[in-house]
Amino acid sequence: MQLTRQTALALQQEGKAAYEAGDPHDSSPYSRFGNAEQQFGYQFWTRGWITARSAAEGAEEQAEASAGR
């Protein structure tokens, strides 16, 4: 794996797709404690997962606010 911006963006997309598929946070295929490539994968996969969760929570809050609650 090349540790590049393009790879990081692809890993973030993997994380987002995992969230949308209902996978839990700890289902990353990368190891937090592995070698540099594994840590890189874990960091950006997790960042994508968290970004997708935050976006979903923000959409829920806006829906509740527009419903008059």
Secondary structure, 3 states (H helix, E strand, C coil): CCCCHHHHHHHHHHHHHHHHCCCCHHHCCCCCCCCHHHHHHHHHHHHHHHHHHHHHHHHHHHHHHHCCC
